Amino acid sequence: EKSYLSLTGFVFNYFLFSSPSSGSVSAPVISGINLNSSTVVLECESKGWYPEPEVLWLDGEGNLLSAGPTETVRGPDDLYTVSSRVTVRRGNSFICRVEQKIINQTSETKIQISGTISINLSINTEKEHETRSTYPQNGSVSAPVISGINLNSSTVVLECKSKGWYPEPEVLWLDGEGNLLSAGPTETVRGPDDLYTVSSRVTVRRGNNFICRVEQKIINQTSETKIQISGTISINLSINTEKEHETRSTYLQNVSDCSTSCYYSLIFNGVTAFLCVVCLGCVLFVCKKSSILLDICSARRKDLVQKETQLQKQSEKMKEEQDVWTKAIAPMEELTGGLKNQRQELRLQLEEVERDMKENREKVQSVETEIAESDTDSREGHLQEKQNLLNVQGILEKGKEKLEKLDLNVEKLMQTAEGIMATMTGRRQKVQNSMEVINMQLEEVESQRDTVHLHKE
């Protein structure tokens, strides 16, 4: 019997510690988005899910509510954050349930919404009208709005906010029994209409009721909101423990009724049958776990295929952009090469003009020498020759000046063309670098997809 119980404990521990660990996802956070006198818009958000879960809203009796579409955001760690909104009436309790049916994981948070505004005037009847005209009328302030700021497994930071007060009120936090709680300092903001908006935060434990009370003792005005906080994360394992218990009871009863000769036989048969049941349970559990892993692998493979398709589209787009820049750079390279050749020709022409000017100056000097040595009859011919040489010198100087201006303009054009080409080349290089990154990501995705395919097999 001790061996039987020990074996039972072993099987129980096996199923308990071999199940998927819970707590990797956050409990749903419920907060009030928009409130009026009778209804409130609630928003529920939960993080850290994979595969993508489903968000359900239920009333206090467990009936499904009609809510808005679920908004899903996938983070860089491939985990999903889901949120959903629903419009409900005050005075009821509501449940936000986030569940993943593939891995049989559920997380839910319950909230109770109530809000009252009351004004008690402790004055004589004769002065009642005067007092109402001096202070804000009943309902001019907003019911306190309570929302969850930060949550962990056991505690939650609640924030309470109320608007439209005058004079400045006081914010109090109480538990379900009316005891005052220790809260943070009250934050007060005074608007352009001279009305005050107050807010306060408190850290509390789950599973209890809490009240945020805003009161103004001078005018004896009070407004409060009550909230119930609870949050659970559970993993359900479909193990039929009742049937195993019934089998054990049957065998133990048969053992007590048997003779000594069949006692050991019944024990042997009972242990054998129990081991068969345990083995069958283990096989079913392994098969179920394999099915879950298969579903996860399929979902992961689908995500990788989608990511690969997106990267391929980006790669094709980058390739087209690279081709555009290449086609645009080609004529610029041709233009820059033509300007370089034209400048070389201008430099050669300048050198030739300078040589001609030097030769012409030498001729003028030679003619001047001949004029100084010649007689009166031949001097007139030399003077005419000198004048011709001076005219040629003037023409050469003007030609040189034009060539220098052309050379300067060509140099400026060449610098502009080289700058444009450098910009275009830089952009083409950026596109090429982006293509290399995308190709590396594609290789990584293909490797992950092959790994997931091997695990699936």
C-alpha positions in Angstrom: 0.0 0.0 0.0 2.9 2.4 0.8 4.5 1.6 -2.6 1.2 2.3 -4.2 0.8 5.7 -2.6 4.4 6.6 -3.4 3.8 5.7 -7.0 0.7 7.8 -7.0 2.6 10.8 -5.6 5.3 10.4 -8.2 2.7 10.5 -11.0 1.0 13.5 -9.4 4.4 15.4 -9.3 5.2 14.3 -12.8 2.0 15.9 -14.2 2.4 19.0 -12.0 6.0 19.9 -12.8 6.0 18.7 -16.5 3.2 21.1 -17.4 3.9 24.4 -19.1 4.9 27.0 -16.5 2.5 29.9 -15.8 3.3 33.5 -14.9 5.1 34.4 -18.1 2.2 36.6 -19.2 0.8 39.6 -17.3 -2.6 39.6 -15.6 -5.0 41.7 -17.5 -5.0 45.4 -16.5 -8.5 47.0 -16.5 -8.8 50.8 -16.6 -11.7 53.3 -17.1 -11.3 55.2 -20.3 -14.5 57.3 -20.5 -17.3 57.7 -17.9 -20.6 59.4 -17.6 -23.5 59.2 -15.2 -24.5 55.6 -15.9 -22.0 53.9 -18.2 -18.2 53.4 -18.4 -15.8 52.4 -21.1 -13.4 49.8 -19.8 -10.1 48.9 -21.4 -8.3 45.6 -20.7 -4.6 45.0 -21.7 -2.3 42.0 -21.2 1.3 41.4 -22.3 3.7 38.5 -22.9 1.6 36.1 -25.0 2.6 33.5 -27.6 0.9 32.3 -29.7 -1.6 35.2 -30.2 -4.5 34.9 -27.5 -8.1 35.9 -27.5 -9.7 38.6 -25.2 -13.2 37.9 -23.8 -15.5 40.2 -21.7 -18.0 38.5 -19.3 -20.5 39.9 -16.7 -20.6 38.8 -13.1 -22.7 35.7 -14.0 -20.2 34.5 -16.6 -22.3 35.7 -19.7 -20.3 36.8 -22.7 -20.5 40.5 -23.5 -20.4 42.2 -26.9 -17.0 44.1 -27.0 -15.0 46.0 -29.6 -12.4 44.3 -31.8 -9.2 43.0 -30.1 -6.1 45.2 -30.8 -2.9 43.1 -31.2 0.7 44.4 -31.1 3.6 42.1 -31.7 6.9 43.2 -30.0 10.5 42.7 -31.0 10.6 39.6 -28.8 7.8 38.0 -30.9 5.4 38.2 -27.9 1.9 39.6 -28.3 0.2 42.5 -26.3 -3.6 42.4 -26.7 -6.2 45.0 -25.6 -10.0 45.3 -25.9 -12.6 47.8 -24.9 -16.3 47.4 -23.8 -19.0 49.8 -22.7 -20.9 48.7 -19.6 -23.3 50.1 -17.0 -22.3 51.0 -13.4 -23.1 49.0 -10.4 -22.0 45.6 -11.8 -18.9 43.4 -11.8 -17.1 42.4 -15.0 -14.4 40.0 -16.0 -11.7 40.4 -18.6 -10.4 37.0 -19.7 -7.4 36.4 -21.9 -7.0 32.8 -23.1 -4.8 30.8 -25.5 -6.6 27.6 -26.5 -3.6 26.0 -28.3 -1.6 25.9 -25.1 -4.7 25.9 -22.8 -3.5 29.0 -20.9 -5.9 31.5 -19.3 -5.5 34.8 -17.3 -8.3 36.9 -16.0 -9.1 40.0 -13.9 -12.4 40.9 -12.2 -13.5 44.5 -11.6 -16.6 46.0 -9.9 -17.7 49.4 -11.1 -19.8 51.7 -8.9 -19.9 55.5 -8.4 -22.0 57.8 -6.3 -22.1 61.6 -5.9 -23.9 63.1 -2.9 -24.1 66.6 -1.3 -25.4 67.0 2.2 -26.3 70.6 3.2 -26.4 71.1 7.0 -28.1 74.5 6.8 -31.4 76.1 7.6 -34.2 76.1 5.1 -34.3 79.8 4.8 -30.6 79.9 3.6 -30.7 76.8 1.4 -31.2 78.7 -1.9 -28.4 81.2 -1.1 -26.0 78.3 -0.3 -26.7 76.4 -3.6 -26.0 79.5 -5.6 -22.7 80.1 -3.8 -21.2 76.5 -4.1 -21.1 74.1 -7.1 -24.5 72.3 -7.6 -25.0 68.6 -7.0 -23.3 66.6 -9.7 -21.0 69.3 -10.9 -18.0 67.2 -9.8 -17.0 63.9 -11.5 -17.2 60.5 -9.8 -13.6 59.4 -8.9 -12.1 57.3 -11.8 -10.0 54.4 -10.5 -7.5 52.7 -12.9 -4.6 50.2 -12.5 -1.2 51.8 -13.1 1.2 48.9 -12.3 0.5 45.3 -11.5 2.5 42.2 -10.4 1.5 38.8 -9.1 0.1 40.0 -5.8 -0.2 43.8 -5.7 -1.5 46.6 -7.8 -1.0 50.4 -7.9 -4.4 52.1 -8.1 -4.8 55.8 -9.2 -8.0 57.8 -8.3 -8.8 61.0 -10.2 -11.8 63.4 -9.8 -12.5 66.8 -11.5 -14.6 69.9 -11.0 -14.1 70.7 -7.3 -14.2 74.0 -5.4 -12.9 74.6 -2.8 -9.9 72.2 -2.9 -11.0 68.7 -1.7 -9.3 65.9 0.1 -8.7 62.4 -1.3 -9.0 59.3 1.0 -8.4 55.6 0.4 -10.3 53.0 2.4 -10.5 49.2 2.4 -13.8 47.2 2.2 -14.4 47.6 5.9 -14.0 51.4 5.9 -10.5 51.5 7.4 -8.2 54.4 6.2 -5.3 53.3 4.0 -1.8 54.8 3.8 -1.6 56.5 0.3 0.7 58.8 -1.6 0.4 62.6 -1.5 -2.6 64.1 -3.3 -1.8 65.9 -6.6 -3.8 69.0 -7.2 -4.2 70.9 -10.5 -6.3 74.1 -10.7 -7.9 74.8 -14.1 -8.6 78.1 -15.8 -12.2 77.9 -14.5 -10.8 77.9 -10.9 -12.0 74.3 -10.4 -9.7 71.7 -8.9 -8.7 68.3 -10.3 -7.2 65.9 -7.7 -5.6 62.5 -8.0 -3.9 60.1 -5.6 -2.2 56.6 -5.8 -2.1 53.7 -3.4 -0.5 50.3 -3.5 -2.8 47.4 -2.4 -3.1 43.6 -2.5 -5.3 41.7 -4.8 -8.6 40.0 -3.8 -10.0 42.9 -1.8 -12.5 45.8 -2.2 -11.2 49.4 -2.0 -12.9 52.8 -1.9 -11.6 56.1 -3.2 -13.4 59.0 -1.4 -13.1 62.6 -2.4 -14.7 65.0 0.1 -14.9 68.8 0.8 -15.7 69.3 4.4 -16.4 73.0 4.1 -19.4 72.5 1.9 -20.0 69.0 3.2 -19.7 67.4 -0.3 -18.6 63.8 -0.9 -18.0 61.6 -4.0 -16.7 58.0 -3.9 -16.0 55.0 -6.2 -15.7 51.4 -5.1 -13.5 48.8 -6.9 -12.8 45.1 -6.4 -9.4 43.8 -7.6 -8.7 40.2 -8.4 -6.4 38.5 -10.9 -5.5 34.9 -11.6 -3.4 33.0 -14.1 -4.1 29.3 -14.5 -3.2 26.3 -16.7 -5.8 23.6 -16.9 -4.7 20.0 -17.3 -7.3 17.5 -18.4 -6.2 14.6 -16.1 -9.0 12.2 -14.9 -7.9 11.8 -11.2 -11.4 10.7 -10.1 -11.2 7.6 -12.2 -7.8 6.6 -10.8 -9.1 7.1 -7.2 -12.1 4.9 -8.0 -9.8 2.2 -9.4 -7.6 2.3 -6.3 -10.6 1.9 -4.0 -12.0 -1.0 -5.9 -8.7 -2.9 -5.8 -8.1 -2.2 -2.1 -11.7 -3.4 -1.3 -11.1 -6.6 -3.3 -7.8 -7.2 -1.5 -9.5 -7.0 1.9 -12.1 -9.7 0.8 -9.7 -12.1 -0.7 -7.9 -15.0 1.0 -4.2 -15.1 1.6 -3.6 -17.1 -1.6 -5.1 -14.5 -3.9 -4.0 -11.5 -1.9 -0.6 -11.3 -3.7 -2.2 -12.0 -7.0 -4.6 -9.2 -6.7 -1.9 -6.8 -5.6 0.2 -7.8 -8.6 -2.7 -7.4 -11.0 -3.7 -4.1 -9.3 -0.2 -2.7 -9.6 0.0 -3.9 -13.2 -3.4 -2.3 -14.1 -2.4 0.9 -12.3 0.9 1.0 -14.2 -1.0 0.5 -17.4 -3.2 3.4 -16.5 -0.2 5.5 -15.6 1.6 4.6 -18.8 -1.5 5.4 -20.8 -1.8 8.8 -19.0 1.8 9.5 -19.8 1.4 8.6 -23.4 -1.7 10.8 -23.6 0.1 13.7 -21.9 3.1 13.4 -24.2 0.8 13.2 -27.2 -1.0 16.3 -26.0 2.2 18.1 -25.4 3.5 17.1 -28.8 0.3 18.4 -30.4 0.8 21.7 -28.6 4.4 22.0 -29.7 3.3 21.1 -33.2 0.7 23.9 -33.2 3.3 26.3 -31.8 5.8 25.2 -34.5 3.2 25.7 -37.2 2.3 29.2 -36.0 6.1 30.1 -35.8 6.7 28.7 -39.3 3.7 30.8 -40.6 5.2 33.9 -39.0 8.6 33.2 -40.5 7.1 32.7 -44.0 5.3 36.1 -43.7 8.5 37.8 -42.5 10.5 36.2 -45.3 7.9 37.4 -47.9 8.1 41.0 -46.5 11.9 40.9 -46.6 11.9 39.6 -50.2 9.6 42.5 -51.2 11.9 45.0 -49.5 14.9 43.4 -51.2 13.2 43.8 -54.6 12.3 47.4 -53.9 15.9 48.1 -52.9 17.2 46.4 -56.1 14.9 48.6 -58.2 16.1 51.7 -56.4 19.7 50.6 -56.9 19.1 50.2 -60.6 17.6 53.7 -60.8 20.7 55.3 -59.1 23.0 53.3 -61.4 21.2 54.5 -64.5 21.3 58.1 -63.2 25.0 57.9 -62.4 26.1 56.6 -65.8 25.4 59.9 -67.8 26.9 61.9 -64.9 30.1 59.9 -65.2 30.1 60.5 -69.0 29.6 64.2 -68.5 32.4 64.4 -65.9 34.7 62.6 -68.3 33.9 64.9 -71.2 34.5 68.0 -69.0 37.9 66.6 -68.0 38.9 66.0 -71.7 37.7 69.5 -72.6 39.8 71.0 -69.8 42.9 69.1 -71.0 42.4 70.5 -74.5 42.0 74.0 -73.1 45.2 73.6 -71.2 47.0 72.5 -74.3 45.6 75.5 -76.2 46.8 77.9 -73.4 50.2 76.4 -73.5 50.4 76.9 -77.3 49.2 80.5 -77.1 51.8 81.2 -74.4 54.5 79.8 -76.7 53.3 82.0 -79.6 53.3 85.0 -77.3 56.8 84.3 -76.2 58.1 83.9 -79.8 56.3 87.1 -80.8 57.9 89.1 -78.0 61.3 87.8 -79.1 60.6 89.0 -82.7 59.5 92.4 -81.4 62.8 92.7 -79.5 64.8 91.6 -82.6 63.0 94.2 -84.7 63.7 96.9 -82.2 67.4 96.1 -82.3 67.3 96.3 -86.1 65.6 99.7 -85.9 68.3 101.0 -83.6 71.0 99.8 -86.0 69.4 100.6 -89.3 69.7 103.8 -91.3 66.9 106.2 -92.2 65.8 104.5 -95.4 65.2 101.0 -93.9 63.9 102.2 -90.5 60.4 102.8 -91.8 60.0 99.2 -92.9 61.2 97.9 -89.5 58.7 100.2 -87.7 55.9 98.8 -89.8 57.0 95.2 -89.0 57.2 96.1 -85.3 53.6 97.4 -85.4 52.4 94.2 -87.1 54.1 92.1 -84.4 52.5 94.3 -81.7 49.0 93.7 -83.2 49.6 90.0 -83.2 50.7 90.2 -79.6 47.4 91.9 -78.7 45.4 89.2 -80.5 47.3 86.5 -78.7 46.6 88.1 -75.3 42.9 88.3 -75.9 42.8 84.7 -77.0 44.6 83.7 -73.8 42.2 85.6 -71.7 39.2 83.9 -73.4 40.8 80.4 -72.9 41.5 81.1 -69.2 37.8 82.1 -68.7 36.7 78.9 -70.5 39.0 76.9 -68.4 37.6 78.4 -65.2 34.0 77.8 -66.3 34.8 74.2 -67.2 36.4 73.7 -63.8 33.3 74.9 -62.0 31.1 72.7 -64.1 33.3 69.7 -63.4 33.3 70.4 -59.7 29.4 70.6 -59.7 29.1 67.4 -61.7 31.5 65.6 -59.4 29.5 66.8 -56.3 26.3 65.6 -57.8 27.8 62.2 -58.8 29.3 61.8 -55.3 25.8 62.4 -53.7 24.2 59.9 -56.1 27.0 57.3 -55.5 26.6 57.7 -51.7 22.9 57.1 -51.9 23.4 54.1 -54.1 25.9 52.8 -51.5 23.3 53.2 -48.7 20.8 51.2 -50.8 23.4 48.5 -51.3 24.2 48.4 -47.6 20.4 48.1 -46.8 20.2 45.2 -49.3 23.1 43.4 -47.6 21.3 43.8 -44.2 18.0 42.5 -45.7 19.9 39.5 -47.3 21.5 38.7 -43.9 18.0 38.8 -42.3 16.7 36.6 -45.1 19.4 34.0 -44.4 18.6 34.1 -40.7 14.9 33.6 -41.3 15.6 30.7 -43.7 17.8 29.1 -41.0 15.1 29.6 -38.4 12.5 28.2 -40.7 14.6 25.1 -41.4 15.1 24.6 -37.6 11.4 24.9 -37.0 10.8 22.4 -39.8 13.2 19.9 -38.2 11.5 20.3 -34.8 8.1 19.8 -36.5 9.3 16.5 -38.1 
